[in-house]
């Protein structure tokens, strides 16, 4: 479309040129057309042509009223919104309004001008016919219907052409994004195979390392595959939290005092994926890891109907920075809650000197497993099954 700016560009200079060219052509075309139609072979064609040019120019303003009202009011607000009855009624009303505007133009502008020209001898008065209401209405509508119809048709064709080009561009970008996502899946596929090979070599000689590899593989699989869905079962989200905490427990050993209370059955409740992980990660990163002695974390998730309440409490060093309450992870969670659960969540943080308390309540969706619709493209879903 950039190759044809005169036709498709929305810049002011091109729009003005398009409209001036259209109405100039239509004015001249109508003048010659109706000068031939009204010529009675009396040898006075020049006089008839002058009158035709004047009439065509004046009536063009009523045509412009009809055309622009259709193009910029009726079509976008009613026709394209599929309000067909309103479109029909307004169109008929505009036809009648255009006819009456033509009456006024004919009686109060065209007729006086032609009388002046006749007095000066430019046209012959016996070639003139009195401009009555019926003639004025017909004169305004005969070209108005055609002009407005052509202008509206051009507007609609341009609208649908531009829309089609945008759809094609979106489809192209969607295909490219799917291909990029497919390429990105190649590396996780290799990663999972490598982790499986390492696991097979360590499960006998280093069982702890094998367990860590299994936990890491499960977390990566959840992030890469389940994370692309709009929602996931709460049970899967909680299992991923268990896996993550399991990896952290190995790191801290017996030094970590952990109290974990998670519901066992939450298959019918669905939550946006990876909503809880940043909060748990934050408690380890800014809480337990900053305490040299006796790090502790207390996490409890309870359910009441569709409402989930998560309370996460962790200790922290006395001199640790309070930035964690406004860190990137927590800010991202706040943003996602505002976008995905507007009016359906509560999020409160208490950041004291030696303790950090987080309370989050979210109203979740409840549906059967078969109602879950994946957002993963089919080609990607096929690759997931191969991993």
C-alpha positions as CSV (number, residue, x, y, z in Angstrom):
1,X,0.0,0.0,0.0
2,X,3.0,2.3,0.4
3,X,3.5,2.1,-3.3
4,X,0.2,3.9,-4.0
5,X,0.1,6.8,-1.5
6,X,-2.3,8.8,-3.7
7,X,-4.9,6.0,-3.2
8,X,-4.2,4.6,0.3
9,X,-2.2,7.2,2.2
10,X,-3.9,8.9,5.1
11,X,-1.6,11.9,5.0
12,X,-3.5,15.2,4.7
13,X,-1.9,16.2,1.4
14,X,-2.9,13.0,-0.4
15,X,-6.4,13.0,1.0
16,X,-7.0,16.5,-0.2
17,X,-5.6,15.6,-3.7
18,X,-7.9,12.6,-3.9
19,X,-11.0,14.5,-3.0
20,X,-10.2,17.5,-5.3
21,X,-9.5,15.2,-8.2
22,X,-12.7,13.2,-7.7
23,X,-15.0,16.1,-7.4
24,X,-13.4,18.1,-10.2
25,X,-13.7,15.1,-12.5
26,X,-17.4,14.6,-11.5
27,X,-18.2,18.3,-12.0
28,X,-16.8,18.4,-15.5
29,X,-18.3,15.0,-16.4
30,X,-21.8,16.0,-15.3
31,X,-21.5,19.3,-17.1
32,X,-20.7,17.8,-20.5
33,X,-23.2,14.9,-19.9
34,X,-26.2,17.1,-19.2
35,X,-25.3,19.7,-21.7
36,X,-25.7,17.1,-24.5
37,X,-28.8,15.7,-22.9
38,X,-30.5,19.1,-22.7
39,X,-29.3,20.3,-26.1
40,X,-32.2,20.7,-28.5
41,X,-30.1,21.0,-31.7
42,X,-31.0,24.7,-31.9
43,X,-27.4,25.6,-32.5
44,X,-26.9,27.2,-29.1
45,X,-24.9,24.5,-27.5
46,X,-22.3,27.0,-26.1
47,X,-25.1,28.7,-24.1
48,X,-26.4,25.3,-22.9
49,X,-22.8,24.3,-21.9
50,X,-22.4,27.4,-19.7
51,X,-25.7,26.7,-18.0
52,X,-24.7,23.0,-17.5
53,X,-21.4,23.9,-16.0
54,X,-23.1,26.3,-13.5
55,X,-25.8,23.8,-12.6
56,X,-23.3,20.9,-12.2
57,X,-21.0,23.0,-10.0
58,X,-23.8,24.2,-7.7
59,X,-25.6,20.8,-7.5
60,X,-22.2,19.2,-6.7
61,X,-22.4,20.7,-3.2
62,X,-25.5,18.8,-2.5
63,X,-23.9,15.6,-3.9
64,X,-20.9,16.2,-1.6
65,X,-23.3,16.5,1.4
66,X,-24.9,13.1,0.5
67,X,-21.6,11.4,-0.3
68,X,-19.7,12.5,2.8
69,X,-22.6,11.9,5.2
70,X,-22.8,8.3,3.8
71,X,-19.0,7.7,3.8
72,X,-18.1,9.1,7.2
73,X,-21.3,8.7,9.2
74,X,-23.7,6.1,7.9
75,X,-21.2,3.5,6.7
76,X,-18.7,3.4,9.6
77,X,-21.3,3.8,12.4
78,X,-24.2,1.8,11.1
79,X,-23.4,-0.4,8.0
80,X,-20.1,-1.7,9.2
81,X,-21.6,-2.3,12.6
82,X,-24.3,-4.5,10.9
83,X,-27.1,-2.1,11.8
84,X,-28.8,-2.6,8.5
85,X,-32.3,-1.3,9.3
86,X,-30.9,2.0,10.6
87,X,-28.6,2.2,7.6
88,X,-31.6,1.9,5.2
89,X,-33.7,4.5,7.1
90,X,-30.9,7.0,7.3
91,X,-30.0,6.5,3.7
92,X,-33.6,7.3,2.6
93,X,-33.7,10.3,4.9
94,X,-30.4,11.6,3.4
95,X,-31.9,11.2,-0.1
96,X,-34.8,13.4,0.8
97,X,-32.6,15.9,2.6
98,X,-30.4,16.1,-0.5
99,X,-33.4,16.6,-2.7
100,X,-34.6,19.6,-0.6
101,X,-31.1,21.0,-0.5
102,X,-31.1,20.8,-4.3
103,X,-34.4,22.7,-4.3
104,X,-32.9,25.5,-2.3
105,X,-29.8,25.6,-4.5
106,X,-31.8,25.7,-7.6
107,X,-34.3,28.3,-6.6
108,X,-32.0,30.7,-4.7
109,X,-28.6,30.3,-6.4
110,X,-28.8,28.7,-9.8
111,X,-31.9,30.6,-11.1
112,X,-30.6,34.1,-10.0
113,X,-27.2,33.4,-11.6
114,X,-28.7,32.3,-14.9
115,X,-31.0,35.3,-14.9
116,X,-28.0,37.6,-14.5
117,X,-26.2,35.9,-17.4
118,X,-29.3,36.2,-19.5
119,X,-29.6,39.9,-18.8
120,X,-26.0,40.3,-20.0
121,X,-26.6,38.3,-23.1
122,X,-24.5,35.2,-22.3
123,X,-27.4,32.9,-22.6
124,X,-30.8,33.1,-24.2
125,X,-33.8,33.4,-22.0
126,X,-36.0,31.4,-24.4
127,X,-33.7,28.4,-23.9
128,X,-34.3,28.5,-20.2
129,X,-37.0,26.7,-18.3
130,X,-38.3,27.8,-15.0
131,X,-36.6,26.0,-12.1
132,X,-39.5,24.5,-10.1
133,X,-39.4,22.3,-7.1
134,X,-39.8,19.1,-8.9
135,X,-37.1,19.9,-11.4
136,X,-34.8,21.0,-8.7
137,X,-35.3,17.8,-6.7
138,X,-34.7,15.7,-9.8
139,X,-31.7,17.7,-10.7
140,X,-30.2,17.3,-7.3
141,X,-30.9,13.6,-7.0
142,X,-30.2,12.4,-10.5
143,X,-26.5,12.9,-10.1
144,X,-26.4,12.7,-6.3
145,X,-27.5,9.1,-6.2
146,X,-24.8,8.1,-8.7
147,X,-22.1,10.3,-7.2
148,X,-22.8,9.2,-3.6
149,X,-23.0,5.6,-4.8
150,X,-19.7,5.7,-6.5
151,X,-18.0,7.5,-3.6
152,X,-19.5,5.1,-1.0
153,X,-18.4,2.1,-3.2
154,X,-14.9,3.4,-3.4
155,X,-14.9,3.9,0.4
156,X,-16.1,0.4,1.1
157,X,-13.7,-1.2,-1.4
158,X,-10.8,0.7,0.1
159,X,-11.9,-0.3,3.6
160,X,-12.2,-4.0,2.8
161,X,-8.9,-4.0,0.8
162,X,-7.0,-2.3,3.6
163,X,-8.6,-4.7,6.1
164,X,-7.7,-7.7,4.0
165,X,-4.1,-6.5,3.7
166,X,-3.9,-6.1,7.4
167,X,-5.3,-9.6,8.0
168,X,-2.7,-11.0,5.6
169,X,0.0,-9.2,7.4
170,X,-1.2,-10.5,10.7
171,X,-1.3,-14.0,9.4
172,X,2.2,-13.7,8.1
173,X,3.4,-12.4,11.4
174,X,1.5,-15.2,13.2
175,X,3.2,-17.8,11.1
176,X,6.6,-16.2,11.7
177,X,6.0,-16.1,15.4
178,X,5.0,-19.8,15.4
179,X,8.1,-20.6,13.5
180,X,10.2,-18.7,15.9
181,X,8.5,-20.5,18.8
182,X,9.1,-23.8,17.0
183,X,12.8,-23.0,16.7
184,X,12.9,-22.0,20.4
185,X,11.4,-25.5,21.2
186,X,14.3,-27.2,19.6
187,X,16.7,-26.2,22.4
188,X,14.4,-27.3,25.3
189,X,13.9,-30.6,23.5
190,X,17.7,-31.1,23.4
191,X,17.9,-29.9,27.0
192,X,15.3,-32.4,28.3
193,X,17.1,-35.3,26.4
194,X,20.4,-34.2,28.0
195,X,18.8,-34.0,31.5
196,X,17.4,-37.5,31.0
197,X,20.8,-38.8,30.0
198,X,22.4,-37.2,33.0
199,X,19.7,-38.6,35.2
200,X,20.3,-42.1,33.9
201,X,24.0,-41.9,34.8
202,X,23.5,-40.4,38.2
203,X,20.5,-42.2,39.7
204,X,22.8,-45.1,41.0
205,X,26.0,-43.2,41.8
206,X,24.5,-39.8,43.0
207,X,20.8,-40.2,43.9
208,X,20.5,-36.7,45.3
209,X,21.8,-35.2,42.0
210,X,19.4,-37.4,40.1
211,X,16.5,-36.1,42.2
212,X,17.6,-32.5,41.6
213,X,17.7,-33.2,37.8
214,X,14.2,-34.6,37.9
215,X,12.9,-31.6,39.8
216,X,14.6,-29.2,37.5
217,X,13.2,-31.0,34.4
218,X,9.7,-30.9,35.8
219,X,9.9,-27.2,36.5
220,X,11.3,-26.4,33.0
221,X,8.6,-28.5,31.4
222,X,5.9,-26.7,33.3
223,X,7.3,-23.2,32.4
224,X,7.8,-24.0,28.7
225,X,4.6,-25.9,28.0
226,X,2.0,-25.1,30.7
227,X,3.1,-21.5,30.9
228,X,1.8,-20.9,27.3
229,X,-1.8,-21.6,28.4
230,X,-4.1,-18.9,29.5
231,X,-5.0,-20.9,32.7
232,X,-3.8,-24.1,34.2
233,X,-5.2,-26.4,37.0
234,X,-4.3,-25.0,40.4
235,X,-3.1,-28.5,41.3
236,X,-0.4,-28.2,38.6
237,X,0.7,-24.8,39.7
238,X,1.0,-26.0,43.3
239,X,2.9,-29.1,42.3
240,X,5.4,-26.9,40.5
241,X,5.7,-24.9,43.7
242,X,6.4,-28.1,45.6
243,X,9.1,-29.0,43.0
244,X,10.7,-25.6,43.3
245,X,10.7,-25.7,47.1
246,X,12.1,-29.3,46.9
247,X,15.2,-28.0,45.0
248,X,15.7,-25.1,47.5
249,X,15.4,-27.5,50.5
250,X,18.4,-29.5,49.1
251,X,20.4,-26.3,49.0
252,X,19.6,-25.3,52.6
253,X,19.6,-28.8,54.1
254,X,18.6,-28.9,57.7
255,X,19.2,-25.2,58.2
256,X,15.8,-24.2,56.6
257,X,12.7,-24.3,58.8
258,X,9.9,-24.8,56.4
259,X,6.1,-25.1,57.0
260,X,4.2,-25.8,53.9
261,X,0.4,-26.3,53.9
262,X,-1.0,-26.8,50.4
263,X,-4.4,-28.3,49.4
264,X,-4.2,-31.8,47.9
265,X,-7.2,-31.6,45.6
266,X,-7.6,-28.5,43.4
267,X,-8.2,-29.9,39.9
268,X,-11.4,-28.0,39.2
269,X,-9.9,-24.6,39.9
270,X,-7.8,-22.9,37.3
271,X,-5.3,-20.1,37.7
272,X,-3.1,-18.1,35.3
273,X,0.3,-20.0,35.2
274,X,3.4,-18.9,37.0
275,X,1.5,-16.5,39.2
276,X,2.7,-18.0,42.5
277,X,6.3,-18.8,41.6
278,X,7.7,-15.3,41.7
279,X,6.3,-14.8,45.2
280,X,7.9,-18.1,46.5
281,X,11.1,-17.3,44.8
282,X,11.1,-13.9,46.4
283,X,10.8,-15.4,49.9
284,X,14.0,-17.5,49.3
285,X,16.0,-14.8,47.4
286,X,15.3,-11.9,49.8
287,X,14.4,-13.8,52.9
288,X,16.0,-17.2,53.6
289,X,19.2,-16.5,51.7
290,X,19.8,-13.3,53.6
291,X,19.7,-15.1,57.0
292,X,22.9,-16.6,58.2
293,X,21.2,-18.6,61.0
294,X,17.8,-20.4,61.1
295,X,16.2,-19.2,57.9
296,X,12.5,-20.0,58.0
297,X,9.5,-19.8,55.6
298,X,5.8,-20.4,56.3
299,X,3.5,-20.8,53.3
300,X,-0.2,-21.7,53.5
301,X,-2.7,-21.9,50.6
302,X,-6.4,-22.4,51.5
303,X,-9.5,-22.7,49.3
304,X,-13.1,-21.5,50.0
305,X,-15.4,-22.1,47.1
306,X,-13.7,-20.4,44.1
307,X,-11.5,-18.2,46.3
308,X,-7.9,-18.9,47.0
309,X,-6.0,-17.4,49.9
310,X,-2.3,-17.5,50.0
311,X,-0.3,-16.4,53.0
312,X,3.4,-16.4,52.7
313,X,5.6,-15.4,55.7
314,X,9.3,-15.5,55.9
315,X,12.1,-14.2,58.1
316,X,14.8,-11.9,56.9
317,X,18.0,-10.4,58.2
318,X,17.5,-7.3,60.4
319,X,19.6,-5.1,58.1
320,X,18.3,-6.4,54.8
321,X,17.0,-4.0,52.2
322,X,13.2,-3.5,51.9
323,X,13.4,-3.4,48.2
324,X,11.9,-6.8,47.8
325,X,8.4,-5.5,48.4
326,X,8.7,-3.5,45.2
327,X,11.0,-5.8,43.2
328,X,10.5,-6.8,39.6
329,X,8.9,-10.2,40.5
330,X,6.3,-8.8,42.8
331,X,5.6,-5.8,40.6
332,X,5.0,-8.3,37.7
333,X,2.6,-10.2,39.9
334,X,0.7,-7.0,40.8
335,X,0.4,-6.1,37.1
336,X,-0.8,-9.5,36.1
337,X,-3.4,-9.5,38.9
338,X,-4.7,-6.1,37.8
339,X,-5.0,-7.2,34.2
340,X,-6.3,-10.8,34.6
341,X,-8.3,-10.5,37.8
342,X,-9.7,-7.0,37.9
343,X,-11.9,-6.6,41.0
344,X,-11.3,-10.2,41.9
345,X,-8.2,-10.1,43.9
346,X,-6.6,-8.6,47.1
347,X,-2.8,-8.2,47.5
348,X,-1.3,-6.9,50.7
349,X,2.3,-6.8,51.9
350,X,3.6,-6.2,55.4
351,X,7.3,-5.5,55.3
352,X,8.6,-5.4,58.9
353,X,12.1,-5.3,60.3
354,X,12.6,-9.0,60.7
355,X,9.6,-10.5,58.9
356,X,8.0,-10.3,55.5
357,X,4.2,-11.1,55.3
358,X,2.3,-11.5,52.0
359,X,-1.4,-12.0,51.7
360,X,-3.0,-12.7,48.4
361,X,-6.7,-13.6,47.7
362,X,-7.8,-14.4,44.2
363,X,-11.2,-15.5,42.8
364,X,-10.3,-18.4,40.4
365,X,-12.2,-20.0,37.6
366,X,-13.9,-23.3,38.1
367,X,-14.3,-25.7,35.1
368,X,-13.8,-29.3,34.0
369,X,-10.6,-30.4,32.5
370,X,-12.2,-30.8,29.1
371,X,-13.2,-27.1,29.1
372,X,-9.6,-25.9,29.2
373,X,-8.6,-24.5,25.9
374,X,-4.9,-24.4,25.1
375,X,-3.3,-21.4,23.4
376,X,-0.4,-23.5,22.1
377,X,-0.3,-23.7,18.3
378,X,-1.0,-27.3,17.0
379,X,2.4,-27.6,15.5
380,X,4.0,-26.8,18.9
381,X,1.6,-29.1,20.7
382,X,2.7,-31.9,18.5
383,X,6.3,-31.3,19.4
384,X,5.4,-31.2,23.1
385,X,4.2,-34.8,22.8
386,X,7.5,-35.9,21.4
387,X,9.4,-34.6,24.4
